[in-house]
Amino acid sequence: MVKLEFQMKESAGLLPEMAGRLVKEAIQCTSNVQIRKGEKSGDAKLIFHVLSLSAKAGEKLELLVEGENEQEDAKRLEAFLTENF
């Protein structure tokens, strides 16, 4: 399992548009991708799970990538996070 941590920088938090882009990126991965904020977690490939975290500016989130291609998928997601978050 690969864990990626990122912090919300957008002042309005994780808006539906950005959440949708994250979900689209996660769907491209063959690995299982979970998103977590504190004790809450969900499937990063499902928009309702991502939005239910209600991530606000300054909060830290984690993506947990697990599967046969987890290293490649983690690199893909890390590039997306670096560019967008």
PATOR-123844 format. One record per residue (C-alpha): x, y, z; residue in one letter. Coordinates in steps of 0.2 Angstrom, whole numbers, plus 5000, padded with zeros to 4 digits. Layout:
N
XYZa...
END
This chain:
85
500050005000m500650184996v500050325006k500050504998l499650655009e499050825003f498450985011q496951085005m497551254999k495951314990e495151435002s493451364998a493951185002g493651034991l492351104979l491350984968p492351034952e493950984960m493250834968a492650774951g494350794943r495050694958l493750554955v494150554936k495950534940e495650394953a494550304941i495950284928q496950184941c496849994942t497249994960s496050024975n496050204980v495450264997q495350445002i495450485021r495250645032k495450605050g494350465055e493250475039k493650385023s492950325007g493150264990d494050404980a493250334964k491550384970l491050574970i489950564985f491250484996h492550614991v491250764994l490650685011s492350725019l491950905018s493750955017a494151135021k495651245017a497151195027g496551015031e497650865027k496950725017l497750555012e497550444997l497950255001l498350164985v498349974985e498449844971g499549764958e499949934950n500050034966e501750114962q501250174945e499550224951d500250324966a501450414954k500050464943r498950524958l500450614965e500750714949a498950764949f498950814967l500550914965t499851004950e498051034957n498251044976f
END
